[in-house]
Amino acid sequence: MSNIDILIEVRSIKNIFRKRLTPGIGNIDRRQREPSKHEMGMAEVVIKEFGGKIIFLAERGREAIKTPDAIWSGVKLEIKRASGNSSVSNRVRKAISQLGEKGIILLDISRNKKGIEELKNEAIRRVRRSLVDNNLRNIHLQIIFMKNKRIMEILEIKKREIRPDTKGSGNLPLPIFII
């Protein structure tokens, strides 16, 4: 075991997510970039369900700078569609590379035949692998699983590097899961 243990906390936040916003109240700003039909449809559901302001960001692909799709009331937002067998893992990996350490992944699973529990576990495994692959010190993500324009689940995933106390008690904060 190293001096630094990687600890991850995963919890459902479906009932407490973005409560400071007012459902149905908000707007979508497309001045920087015209979103795809899929992105626009997903953004409309977000405004209806939660409210807030979504600003679609200009793409910066020519400059090789990875950017999120949008900013939602001050938080980076990446919209992805996951339809195939390994597509949840691939989409979450790509979203993390675009968001960095903090943001929201809006994952459309409408075309995916797997159950929600299997998809959640797949997403959590991908976040764990991405932490190591991208050498991220901290992460704070929310993943919204949406199927046919319905919110199925919202997970919050946090990672922090915790240094064990030097006095040797071995106490770790709870509720954190060592993964």
Secondary structure, DSSP 8 states (H G I E B T S, - for coil): --SSEEEEEEEE-TTTTTTTS-TT-EEEE-SS----HHHHHHHHHHHHHT-EEEEE----GGGT----SEEETTEEEEEEE--SSSHHHHHHHHHHHHHTTEEEEEEE-TT--S-HHHHHHHHHHHHHHHHHHTT-S-EEEEEEEEETTEEEEEEEEEEEEE---TTS-----SS-EE-
